Amino acid sequence: MTKIEDLISVIIPHFNNYPLLTQKYSDYVLWSKVVDLMSTKQHLTTSGFSTILNYYASINKGMSPSVSADFPNTTGVNKDTVLLP
C-alpha cells in the first residue's frame, strides 16, 4: 500500500482511531499533513514543497546532511508535545 488514496482511506483513519501513545505521534501528525499536501498536489508548487521540507526537517532525526546542503534555508516546525500515559 503506497498509493496516496490507500494512505488516506486506510492508514490515516487507523492511526486516528488508534493513536500512537509515544512521541512518534507528533511525527505522525506532520507526516499526515504531508500526505494531505500531496493528495491536493500542493507538493508540486514551490511553497508546498518548501512546507514539506520544513516538516521533513522536524520528523524523526531531521534532514540528512545532503538534503540540508541542498536546501540550507529549511527550518523545522514546532511539534506538539505528547503526554505519555
C-alpha positions in Angstrom: 0.0 0.0 0.0 1.8 3.1 -1.2 -0.8 4.9 -3.1 -1.9 8.2 -1.7 -5.6 7.0 -1.7 -4.6 4.0 0.4 -2.8 6.2 2.9 -5.8 8.5 3.1 -8.5 5.8 3.2 -6.8 3.1 5.4 -3.6 4.1 7.2 -4.5 7.6 8.4 -8.0 6.6 9.7 -6.4 3.7 11.5 -4.0 5.9 13.4 -6.7 8.5 14.0 -8.8 5.8 15.6 -5.9 4.2 17.5 -3.4 7.0 18.1 0.2 6.3 18.9 1.0 6.7 22.6 4.6 7.8 22.2 6.4 10.8 20.9 6.1 9.3 17.5 2.5 10.7 17.4 3.9 14.1 16.8 5.8 12.7 13.8 2.6 11.0 12.6 0.8 14.4 12.7 3.4 16.0 10.5 3.5 13.0 8.1 -0.3 13.1 7.7 -0.1 16.8 6.8 2.5 15.9 4.1 0.1 13.2 2.7 -2.7 15.8 2.7 -0.4 18.3 0.8 0.5 15.6 -1.7 -3.1 14.5 -2.2 -4.0 18.0 -3.3 -0.9 18.3 -5.5 0.5 21.1 -3.4 3.9 19.4 -3.4 4.2 20.4 -7.0 4.3 24.1 -6.0 7.3 25.9 -4.6 5.6 26.8 -1.4 4.1 23.4 -0.9 7.5 21.7 -1.5 9.0 24.1 1.0 6.4 23.3 3.6 7.1 19.6 3.1 10.8 20.2 3.6 10.1 22.0 6.8 8.0 19.1 8.1 10.8 16.7 6.9 13.3 18.7 9.0 11.2 18.0 12.1 10.3 14.4 11.6 12.5 11.7 13.3 16.1 12.7 13.1 15.6 15.5 10.7 17.0 16.1 7.3 20.0 14.2 6.0 23.2 16.2 5.6 23.0 16.0 1.8 19.4 17.4 1.8 20.4 20.1 4.3 23.3 21.1 2.0 20.9 21.4 -1.0 18.2 23.3 1.0 20.2 25.3 3.6 17.3 27.7 4.4 15.0 25.0 5.5 13.8 25.2 9.2 11.9 22.7 11.1 8.4 23.3 12.6 7.4 23.0 16.2 6.0 19.6 17.0 3.3 19.0 19.6 4.5 17.5 22.9 2.9 14.2 23.6 1.9 13.5 27.2 2.7 9.9 27.8 0.4 7.8 30.0 
